Amino acid sequence: MLGMLRKKPLDKLVEVLGKQKVNTSLPERKLYSYDATPIPLERALPSAVVFPESHEDVVKLVKVCYEEDIPIFPRGAGSGLTGGAVPTSERGVVVSFERMNRFEVNVDNATAEVQPGVITAHFQEYVERLGLFYPPDPSSFKYSTIGGNIAENAGGPRCLKYGVTREYVLGLTAVIKEGQTIKTGNPVIKDVAGYDITKLLVGSEGTLGLITSATLKLIPKPKARATALALFNRLEDVGKAVTKIFTSGIFPSALEFMDEDAIRAVEDYKPVGLPRVSALLLIEVDGSPQSVQEDIRDIKNLLEPMGIEVKTAQSKEEEEKLWSARKSLGPALGNLKTGKINEDIVIPRIYLSEAIPEFRKVARKYDLMMVIFGHIGDGNLHVNLLYDKANREEEERAERAVDEVFEIALKYNGSITGEHGVGLTKKKFLQWQFGPAGYELLRGIKLLFDPKNLFNPGKVVEVLI
């Protein structure tokens, strides 16, 4: 049985792409029917998994799907956390870009042409050997793909100084409705011709078309980095310390926050010797060898008079140890409770000292464990609501609490997501953020690119055909 999809359309896909690129085995279809979203989702078993190897393959694929009304669910490495890669129709096909994994770097122009299946870490390591730098660093960078990062407009700790993925995409080649090819942007820094379709496609989560190639901007690799750890006995001092750093003229490349529950979780999971304090900041600066030492010294001089202890990593190994603690937080929370809702809301820094206690009140109201960590320098907090999966009543309390977390974020002129995207899990909240008129514009854009609603249907915006 091949789900609800008729044999004829599948035969067409095999005919135009070849049998080796269309897999209909049950294990493969099951394997590609989910992503890393930690909460239960309603998902469908796709009728096939397609593995294109070139732009031409994608054009052929979309043409057949548009002729036969087959939903298309694009997928990178499946590391997304909001259900963006989860198929929602048994008629649909999952499109995995893992075989489109080539790239070419132009050192003289400091740009690269990159296919969507390239692993982020592999690309970063290669360009750094050439003295160049691709800053976006999502926690999943060791296995996530450039295509997935572009689809989600992925972020990470370094976004504080360098910006999110969108800032490094100069142009795209994509396939939209009926198999049409569009090329946006150029390998130049300044290009103000027409509407910025490139930036529109970045973060569209595969709902507007399938990206087959990206022109990425590269910058010079920083010559040096240094890391410091600021320790807080009082949570309310964190916001003051962040303000002090930013108003001093120091611009950290990363500024990460962990509360006491986050510290405890990571020490229980993978001990690195973090002290048990109310909160900590992990601070990274980069630049010339001289400037990073001056910045670290200035940070110590700023914070220590406030009663905040500052420790400096003395070696590269010590730095890596500290950052491994931060990147271990996701799996570490699984040791505290079996269920987790992780929301990546954003709030202007000036309101953080007011908002964080409000999040705590929500946790107390619903009698839940809450762990907060994240990219505090740009106001992007990961508010984690933990619950027991076997306790349905506790899970429902966590789901109700999420609504209030988003209400607080929007009350302070923030956003419902800073890097995880909207996908399935945040769809209803997008209307809260955009309002009726804005949401209708989103629907109109979706239908302009995809009038049949076949590209990742059911994600981001709700469209009725």
Disulfide bonds with the S-S distance in Angstrom:
none
